[in-house]
């Protein structure tokens, strides 16, 4: 029986047009590459996987949804040494007066402390959003 699902969420505003932000976010592999994290890919389109290698660990993620009309991307974790199971994540973008509102969130079942798992996932998203802002600032 599954336990209660946890939610980790980060919302922010990126000072760049939605088309520019989506151009990066919608590139499932390229987004990670542009942030300087080693990544390899298998397959194409929905169902493809990417393997991120960082700090001596590997994380395998699968693209679940990519919708240009709603600026939504979703992925799941297939394999990772993280304290979560059943992990599903979404990134959605909305235009905001020439800028872009980003919401990056996930639901998952924590393994161990829910507070620790939520804090870990939030820190990953905060780092990712900071990376997007840096990429788009120039």
C-alpha positions as CSV (number, residue, x, y, z in Angstrom):
1,X,0.0,0.0,0.0
2,X,1.3,3.4,-1.0
3,X,1.8,6.1,1.7
4,X,0.7,9.7,1.3
5,X,2.2,11.5,-1.6
6,X,4.3,14.6,-0.9
7,X,4.5,17.8,-2.9
8,X,7.6,19.8,-3.6
9,X,7.0,23.1,-5.5
10,X,8.9,26.2,-6.5
11,X,7.4,29.2,-8.3
12,X,9.4,32.1,-9.6
13,X,9.6,34.8,-12.3
14,X,12.2,34.7,-15.1
15,X,12.9,38.0,-16.8
16,X,12.7,36.7,-20.4
17,X,9.9,36.0,-22.9
18,X,8.1,32.7,-22.6
19,X,9.3,31.7,-26.1
20,X,12.9,32.0,-24.9
21,X,12.4,30.1,-21.7
22,X,10.3,27.4,-23.4
23,X,13.0,27.0,-26.0
24,X,15.3,25.8,-23.3
25,X,12.9,23.9,-21.0
26,X,11.3,22.0,-23.9
27,X,14.7,20.5,-24.9
28,X,14.7,17.6,-22.5
29,X,18.4,16.9,-23.0
30,X,19.7,20.3,-24.1
31,X,18.3,22.0,-20.9
32,X,20.6,19.9,-18.8
33,X,23.6,20.2,-21.1
34,X,23.3,24.0,-21.2
35,X,23.5,24.0,-17.4
36,X,26.8,22.1,-17.5
37,X,25.6,18.8,-16.2
38,X,26.8,15.7,-18.1
39,X,23.8,14.0,-19.7
40,X,23.2,11.2,-22.2
41,X,20.0,10.3,-23.9
42,X,18.2,7.2,-25.2
43,X,15.3,7.4,-27.7
44,X,13.4,10.4,-29.0
45,X,10.2,12.2,-27.9
46,X,7.8,11.0,-25.3
47,X,9.3,8.0,-23.5
48,X,12.9,8.9,-24.1
49,X,15.2,8.8,-21.2
50,X,18.1,11.1,-20.0
51,X,20.8,10.1,-17.6
52,X,22.3,12.9,-15.6
53,X,25.7,12.3,-13.9
54,X,26.6,14.6,-11.0
55,X,28.6,14.4,-7.8
56,X,29.3,10.7,-8.4
57,X,25.6,9.7,-8.9
58,X,23.4,9.0,-11.9
59,X,19.8,9.9,-12.2
60,X,17.7,8.4,-15.0
61,X,14.6,10.4,-16.0
62,X,11.9,9.6,-18.6
63,X,10.0,12.3,-20.6
64,X,6.3,11.8,-20.0
65,X,4.7,14.9,-21.6
66,X,5.8,17.8,-23.7
67,X,3.0,20.2,-24.7
68,X,4.0,23.3,-26.8
69,X,0.5,24.8,-26.5
70,X,0.4,24.8,-22.7
71,X,4.2,25.2,-22.2
72,X,4.2,22.1,-20.0
73,X,6.9,19.4,-19.7
74,X,6.6,16.4,-17.4
75,X,9.1,13.7,-16.5
76,X,9.4,10.8,-14.1
77,X,12.4,9.4,-12.3
78,X,13.2,5.8,-13.4
79,X,16.2,5.3,-11.3
80,X,18.0,7.5,-8.7
81,X,19.6,7.3,-5.3
82,X,17.1,9.8,-3.9
83,X,14.8,9.3,-0.9
84,X,11.7,9.2,-3.1
85,X,9.5,6.7,-5.0
86,X,6.8,7.3,-7.6
87,X,8.4,10.6,-8.5
88,X,6.6,12.6,-11.2
89,X,7.6,16.2,-12.0
90,X,6.1,19.0,-14.1
91,X,7.4,22.4,-15.3
92,X,4.8,24.8,-16.5
93,X,5.3,28.3,-18.0
94,X,3.0,31.2,-18.3
95,X,3.6,34.6,-20.0
96,X,3.8,37.5,-17.5
97,X,4.1,40.9,-19.1
98,X,7.2,40.1,-21.1
99,X,8.6,37.8,-18.4
100,X,7.8,34.2,-17.7
101,X,6.2,32.7,-14.6
102,X,7.6,29.2,-13.9
103,X,6.1,26.6,-11.7
104,X,8.3,23.4,-11.1
105,X,6.7,20.8,-8.9
106,X,6.6,17.1,-8.2
107,X,4.6,14.5,-6.3
108,X,6.3,11.5,-4.8
109,X,6.3,9.1,-1.9
110,X,9.1,10.0,0.5
111,X,11.4,7.3,1.8
112,X,12.2,8.4,5.3
113,X,11.6,12.1,6.4
114,X,9.0,13.9,4.2
115,X,10.5,17.2,5.2
116,X,14.0,16.2,4.1
117,X,12.8,14.8,0.8
118,X,10.7,17.9,0.0
119,X,13.7,20.1,0.9
120,X,16.0,18.1,-1.3
121,X,13.7,18.3,-4.3
122,X,13.0,22.0,-3.8
123,X,16.7,22.7,-3.7
124,X,17.2,20.9,-7.0
125,X,14.4,23.0,-8.6
126,X,15.7,26.3,-7.1
127,X,19.1,25.5,-8.6
128,X,17.5,24.7,-12.0
129,X,15.6,27.9,-12.0
130,X,18.7,29.9,-11.0
131,X,20.5,28.2,-13.9
132,X,17.7,29.1,-16.3
133,X,17.9,32.8,-15.2
134,X,21.6,32.8,-15.7
135,X,21.3,31.3,-19.2
136,X,18.7,33.8,-20.2
137,X,20.3,36.9,-18.6
138,X,22.8,37.3,-21.5
